[in-house]
């Protein structure tokens, strides 16, 4: 597999340090608010990476942390009249609810900052002993950025350029404007822990270094998160960990691209902030997950309701095809004979193309394209009366459904019973468009009655009336059916 390594700025052959085993750490949420679509993208991206690595036979140990003490958590606690711990527990619970709906697997290890205070203090002490960090009279501990020659290697930033615009804020006791906090002296009313430097709490960057060292062998095979974490968070993690240990921290750095909303940066001030729960009020969770897979994970993705509608239509087409294949395989009588060689060769080529796309830096957008082409191939055989009932067709349909299980295992989509999914999807679309199903059924029956009376003008008028409601009517051998346009 080829993975793009942010550190080297190129795709590299992925090879874990220990053959057959992968240690992977991904930065999780700061638990102070509901998860937004950016959280969803990062969670889905790394969920697919874990799924794919396991699909290839690798033994993956996946760790994802929770930041449960932080300035934002403290501010939210004061606003809500709760303790910081209560706020963190509340939003960790909502994280799990949202991720379960998106079919994101739980991590194997889910460490929390507040249960690793001793490890963070120990790391601070080691850095101070080595002269890489220093304590201030007020109880803060800072990392000496200039004591680590490799600072900036992940983000590509130059220390001198950074320093030219940096200033020490009033009241800070930094030796250098670039130095960052490993430990913060507690202010009145804040949660705190005992430390060699007095009451305090950890800085943000120190927690992931301490928790990854505690739970996984270093160097990590993969460390990841959103692109916004490259600097300063992951840059600082590298500095403090490698300074303390004297060896590499991570072998492959993997970062997903940003999420925009209607081509703009998502922010509360712009009024375009979208939580997962906002989106799932009108769309099925699988539609959101599918949408997030339609772009390469390193590319930016632009969230619009039009793009969600398109994702919904595509997901519907695939489930409809899978449903038809399931139904067709219930046939008892098949005629002998294989499918043409070019059909079977095309199928095999698509199977390989899907695997190649995933091997090429986890290109889910290309992989989904091959899924669609395979579905079109199956539909082509279904539409061919001469081929549809052959033994060769039966084998092809069976193998497409086998492939569908692989798509589900890797991508986390297409795993529902088609009939159940399509019924739920229709109900979702009916609710989103405020359609009255009882009224539609009433009109459908009136159309049936008009056709029975051979009043075709009336039947056509009713069909137009139904279409005006945003409903498509299809006449099938088993009767008329309707769906939302």
N, C-alpha and C positions, 0 to 999 in steps of 0.2 A: 504493500500500500504506500502511496505517496501522500505525505502530509505537508502542508505549508507551515514552516517554522518561522514565527515572527522574529526570532532571534537572528536567524541567518538570512531572512527575507527571500527565501526560496523554498520550493517544494523539495522534500527529501524523502528517501526511502525510509519508511518507519520500521524500526527494529528495536524491540524492547531490550532493556539491559539484561534481563534474565529471559532466555528463550521460553516462549509459551506463556509468560506472565506479564501483565501490564499494571502498573501503578499510576493512577490518574487522580488528580486533585483539581476541582473546579470551585471558583469563588462563588459562594451562595449569596443570599439576600441579606441586607440589613433590615431587621424585622421591625419596621416602624409604620408601614402603610400597606395597602393592598398591592398585589403584584400587577404591574402593567405589561403591555405587549412586549416591551424590551426584555423583561424577565422571561416572558414566555419564549421568545426567540432563543435566548441563551440556553434555557432549560431544554428545549426541543433539540437544538443543535447537538448538545453534548449527550443527550439521551440517545440520539441516533448514532453518535460515535461509539458509545458504550455498546449499544445493540449490535452494531456492525462488527466491532472487534470480537465480541463474543460469538457472533454468527460465523466468523472465520475460524473459530476454535481456540481463541486466546482466553486465558483465565484473567479476567479484569477485576481488580479491586478499585472501586470508585468511591472517592471521598468528596463530599460537598458540605461546606460549613454553613453555620448561621452566625452572623454578627448580632449578638444579643445585648451588647452594651455599646453606646455610641451617642454622640451629641444629638443626632436626630431622634433617637429613641428617648433620650432624656427630655427633649423639647416636647415630644408627643405625650409623654407621661405627665408633664406639667399641664398640658392643654386638656387632657382627659381625666385628670385627677386620679391617676393610677400610678403604681410603681413602675419602674423601668422593666422589671421582670414580668409584670402583668402585661405590659404593652408587647414585649417580645413574644410571650407565649400566645397572645391573641393573634399576632400576625404570622407567626410560624404555623399556627393552626390553619389560617386562611391560605397560606402558601400550599400546604399539603392538599387542601380541598381543591384548589385551582389546578395543581399539577396532576392530581388523580384524574380530574376531568379531561385533561389533555393527554392522558395515557403516558405520562412521564414516570419512568421507573424510580423507585426510591434508591438513594445512594446506599452503598454497603456500610459506609461510615459517615455519620452526620454530626461532627463535633460542634460544640458551641463555645464561644469565646469565654464565657463566665465559668466554664468548668475546666479551663486550662490556664488559669492565672499563674499557678506555680511554674508551669513550663515557660510562660512569657517572662516572668521575673528571672528565671534561670538564664534565659537567652540574653536578657539585658545585662545580667551580671557578667556573663562570659565576654560580651562585647566591651564592657567597661574595663575588665581585667586586661583585655588585649589593646586597650587604648583606642578602640574604634567607636566608643560612645562615652558620654560623660553625664553626670548628674548635676543639677543646678541647685542652688540654695532653696528654691521654692518646691523642690521635689519632682521636677520634670527630669526625664532622661532623654537625651538627644543622640542620634546617630551622626557621626562625623562623615559627611558625604565625601569629603576630599581624602579621607583615609582609605577609600575604596577606589582604586584606579579604574575599575571597569564600569563605574557609574555612567549610565546613559547608553549602554550597549544594546539594550532591548528596544528602547524607543528611538535610538539614533540621535539623541540630543547631546549637545556639547556642554560640559560643565561650565565653561567660561561664559558661554552664551546665556545659560540659565542664571548665572550669578549677576550678569549685567543688569537684569531687570528685577532682581530679588532685593527685598528689604527686610530688616528685622522690625517686627511690629512693636509698638510701645509696650513695655512690661515683659517682653520675651527676654530670655537669658541665653539665647543662642550664641555660640562662638562665630557661626557663619550663617548667613541667610538661607543657605541651601539645606542646612541640617534639618532633619525631621524627627518628630516625637516618637519615641518608643514607649514611653510611659508618661502619663500626665498626672501631676499633683491634683488632688480632688478639690473642687470648689464647693462652697457651702451648699447643702441640699442635694449634691450629686451622690450616686452610689459609689462606694470605694472599697478597696481591699488593702490590707496591711502589706507593706513592702519595706525593703531596706531604706527607702527614701521617704517614708511617711505614708499617709493615706493617699491612695491614688487609684488609677484605672489604666488599662492598656490603651496605647494608640491603635489606630486601625490596622496599620501595616504589619505589626508584630504578630498578630493573632494567626495569620495563615502560615507564617514561617514556623511558629511554635507547634501548631497543630499538625502540619504536614510531617514535620520531623518526628513527632510523637507517634503517629499512626501508620506511616508508610516509610519504606526504605528510601533513602536518598542516594543518588539523584532520582527525582520523579521521572517517570517516562513521559507523562503529559501533564502540563498545568495549563488551565484555560480559564476563559471568561469573556466578557464583552470587550470590544475594542477600546472602550473608555477606561479600562483598567490597566492598559499598557503603561501609561504614565499618569500619576506617579506610583500607583499601588504595586504593580508587578515589578516595576523598576526598583522600588524600595525593598520589596521582598528579596529580590536577587542580592542586593547590596548587603542587607543585614544577615542573610543566611550564609552567603558565600564568605563574607568577612568572618563570621563566627566559626564556620566549619573548615574553611580553606579548601573547598572543593565545589564542583558544579552543583547547582541546585536542581535544575530542570534540563532534560534532554530535548524536549519538543514543546515549544510554546504555541498554543492554538487559541485564536481569538475570532469571535464572530462579529459581523458587521453591524452597523447601526440600524435602527428602525426609524423611519420617518412617517409622518402622517400627512397625507395630501401634499407631499414634496416639501414639507417643512419639518424642522426639528420638533420633536414632541416636547411640550412643556405646558405646565398649568397656566402660565401667564398668557399663552396663545390660545387657551381654551380648547386645545386639541389633545389633551391628555387622555389616553384610553387604557383603562384597567382591563384585565382579562374578564372580569365580571361584567363590565359594560358591554363588551363585545358578545359575550355568551348570552346576553339577554335576547339577542336576535339571531344568533347562529349556533349551530351545533359545535361542540368542542372539536370534533374531528375535522370540521371545515377550517377552523383556525389553525390546527396543526398542519393540515394539508397546505394551506396558504403559506405557512412559514417555511415549508420545504420547497416551494416553487422557485426560490432563488438560491444561488450558491451561498453557502454560509458566510463566506468572507465579504460578499457584496452587500451594499445597503439594500434594504427592502422597504418599499413604500406602501404603507397601509392605507387603503381606501375601501369604502364599502363596495365600490364597483369591483375591486379586485377580489373581495370576499365573495361577491356574487358569482364571479367567474370561477373561483375555486369550488364553490358549491356546485355549479353546473358540471364541472369536470369530475368531481367526486361522485356525483349522481350517475354520470355516464358509466363510470367504471363499475359501480355497484350494480347498475342495471345489467351490464354485460356479465358480471359474475353470477347474478341471479339467473340469467338465461342459460348459462353453462351448467349450473347446478340442476336446473329443470330438465335440460336436454339429456343429461346423464342418467335420468330416471327412465329413459326409453328402454324398452325390453328387446326390441328387434333392431339389429344393425345389419347392413349389407357388407359383404366382404370387400376387401380392397383397401390399399393405402391411399394416402393423399399424395398429390404430386410432389416430387423431390424438392422443387423450389420452395414449397410451403414449409416442409420440415426443416430445410436449411435456413429459411428466414427465421423460423422459431428459435432454432439453436443460436443463430446470430444475435437475436434479441436477448436471449438469456445471458449470453456472454457480454453483450453491450451493457446490460444493467450492472453486472459485476464490475466491468471495467470502469463505469462511471463512479461507482462507490470507491473503487481502488484509487481513482484519480482525485485525491484530496476531497473525498466525500461529496461528490457532485450530485446532490439529490435532485437538482433541477433537470440534469440530463437523465438521471435514472428514471424520474417520473415520465419523461418523454418516451423512454423505451417501454415503460408500462403501457402508455397509451397506444403505442404502435402494436404491442402484443395483443391488446384488447381489440384493436381494429382488425388484426389478422383473424382473431377468433370470430369476430362479427362477420367477416368476409366469408368464412366457411359456413356460418349459420345461415347466411343469405343465399348460399349456393345449394339449390335443391339436389343437385347431383352428388355433392360431396358431404352434405350435412349428416346423412344417415350411415356413412361408411364407418368401418372399424377404425380406419385411419383418423377420421374426425373425432371419434370417441377418445382415442388415445391423446389427440391434441388437446381436446377440452379438459381431459383429466390432468394433463401436464400443466396447462395454464393455471388450473386451480391449485396445483402443487406450488407453482411459482408464486401465486397470490399469497400463500402461507409464508413464503420467504419474504415477500414484500412487507407483510405485516410484521414479521420478526425483526426486520431491519428498520423500516420506516415508521412503524407504529400506527399505520393506517390500513384500511381495507380488511380489517379483521372481524367486522360485525356480520351477523346474519343479514344477507342482502334485503330480504323482505322486511325485517325489523328496522333496519337502517332507513330504507326508503320511506317507510311509513312514518318514522320519526322525523325524517327530513321534510316530508310534506306537511306534517303538523307544524313544524317550526316555521316554514315559509308561509303557511296560512296565517299563523299568529302574527308574524312580522309584517305582513301586508294587510292585516285587519280584514281578512276575508271571512265571510260567514259560511261555513261548510253546509249548514242546513239549507241556506238559500241556494247554494250551488246544486245540492242534491235535488232540491225542488225543481230547479230549471232542467236538470238532466232528465228527470222523470217526465217533465212536460215535453221535452224533445223526443223521448222514446215514444210517448203517446202520439205525438204529431206524426212521427215516421210510420207508426203502426196504422194511422188513419190515412197514410199516403199524402199528408199535407206537408209536402216538402218545403214549400215556401215558409210555412210557419216554423218548421224544424230548423231551417237555415237562419231565420230571424232569432230564434232562441239561442242558437249557437253563437251568433254575433253578440247577443246580450251576455252570454257567459264569457266570451272573449273580452268584453269590455270590463269585466271584473278582474282581469289578469289571469284568466284560466284557459288552459289548452285542453281541447277535447280530442281524444283519439278513438276511432272506431276499430275495435279488434274482433277477431273471430269469436271471442267469448263475451263481447258486448262493449258498450262505450265506457271509457274510463277518462278521468280528468286529473289534471295536475296543474300546479302553479307555474306560470310562465317565468 
